[in-house]
Amino acid sequence: MLQRISTIAFHVYRESVRARVLYGLAALALGSALYSVAIGAFTLGSAPRVVSDLGAATISFFAILVSIFVAGSSVYRELEQKTIFPILARPIGRGEYLVGKYLGTVLTLLVFIAFDAALVLLIVATMAGRTPWMTLPVLLAPPAALALLAWRRPRLATVLPAPIALATLGAAAWLAGVAPDEQRVVLGMAALALLEVGVVAAVATLFASFSSPFLSVVFTFGVFVVGRSADALAKLSERTFGATVKHLGVALSKIVPNLQVYVPPRPLLTGESAHESLATHLLQATGHTIAWATLLLVVSTALFRRRDFA
């Protein structure tokens, strides 16, 4: 079973890294990171902090967009191209197929987040005192390596982005050690962004199991918006909004995943919080992601097994 799931996940990962839309979103993330540099230039001695804060926010935002796009469209794409029929004709259960799709999406997001976080960390390192001669090789090496692989070893070009991304992130994190607070903010938010997209991708997989890509994207984005507002919905004032809206807000806050868990305050990320450590928060967020992803995938499998492809 694990071999079948991993094969499907690897196939989703390879198809996703070839998608042009993914590269478009990566270009937008790059543009946002450079925009943070322009904003930081107008601050007095706080440029690294501005870059890390805005960069962390863009990592989360664009990772959500990628997860919704990949998870919401991959099942329908195979239905449209009729490639799902020979897959399911083999000894592969529909549940294994969906889980493989989900894990492939998460692997794709791991690569995207790692590259994006590495870029932000390299900008922070440069602003904090590292010379361009140290940061530029780390910045230029990954695209050069991928371009060389695409020319000489096309098959490896869709396999090696994951280890290259992780190696680049490790090198960028070491260089950003000159600004430890900003390093912790970017790395902490990158980890939380990966955990958050683990939930969002599971939500998109749920809707993709029975609806079209457009509706999957709309419904998933709606759940994301409500999930990011879960704490506020649970605390609506009855005097201002009325009892009906108050009860509706409380109900929604309990039904949808609380995505506020993945956007903690800056003091927690920098280790300045006296109430909770970052490690404890990451552990709790991991449990939150595993619980919701498992529940959503179980429901997705039940719905997908009832779906008629004829």
Secondary structure, DSSP 8 states (H G I E B T S, - for coil): -HHHHHHHHHHHHHHHHH-HHHHHHHHHHHHHHHHHHHHHTTSSS-HHHHHHHHHHHHHHHHHHHHHHHHHHHHHHHHHHTTTHHHHHHSS--HHHHHHHHHHHHHHHHHHHHHHHHHHHHHHHHHHTT--HHHHHHHHHHHHHHHHHHHHH-HHHHTTTHHHHHHHHHHHHHHHGGGSHHHHHHHHHHHHHHHHHHHHHHHHHHHHHTTS-HHHHHHHHHHHHHHHHTHHHHHT--HHHH-HHHHHHHHHHHHHS--GGGGS--HHHHHT--SS--HHHHHHHHHHHHHHHHHHHHHHHHHHHHH----
